C-alpha cells in the first residue's frame, strides 16, 4: 500500500501538477503552487441558460453556479422535488417549453456538491516558479443512472476581462460539465507579468519591430543563399563544359582560371585603395613614386 502511494506521489510530481486540498479551500485565500489567489470577486450565484429547439418544444438548460460556496436554497414555495439538491455548488436543471402549456421541469440534479462537507479541489500545471496562468476547479456531484456527475471549471488569468464576465459552457458529456472562465481574479496576486490587459500602445509595437528585424535578417540570408547557389551553379556548369567540350584536365577545368588567380590581388588592391581614401592619404592628384 505504501509503495503504491509513493509511486502515485512520484508520478504526480513528474507531471508538475499542484493541487489544493478540499478541506483548506477558501476563495479569498486560495493558494496554488505557493502563489496566492483571490476569487472572492466571483463569490456570487450566477446562472447560465441555453435553449435548444426540439420540435414541437424548446428545451432549456440552466446551470446555477457559485465557485465559492454552496448555492442559496430555493424558497419553500418551490416543490422540494423541483429544487436543486441541498449542499449543491453547481446545479443543472432542464425545462421543457411548449407554446401555451406551462413549462415542465424534466430534470434537476447536482453537478458539484452532494454533502455539506464537500468542497472543490483546485489543480494547476506548474512551470518553475512562475504562478500558474490557468487552473482547474473540480468537484464531484450526484450519481445519475450509475454515472457520477462532476464539474470542471478552467480558470484563465485574463486582465483584459472583467470579473463580472460569465463563464463559457464548453461541454456536458458523460456527466462532466466543462466550463472556461477568463477573469482577472484568476491571476495570482503576485503576478507581475502584466497580463493581456496591461499592454500599452508602445508594447504593442514591439512585436512589429521584432518582425522587421527578423524580416531584414531573412532578406540578407536569402541574398547570400542566392549568391552561393549561383556561384556553385556557375562553377559546376563551367567545369562540365571545359571537361566535355574543351576537354581540359587538372586546374584548367576551372572556368576563368586566370581571373581567379588574380582575384586575391584585385581584392587586396581594392581594399588598399579604400583604406587610402578613408585615411586621407590621397589628397592631391599625384602620388609619390
Order of alpha helices (4+ residues) and beta strands (2+ residues): alpha-beta-beta-beta-beta-beta-beta-beta-beta-beta-beta-beta-beta-alpha-alpha
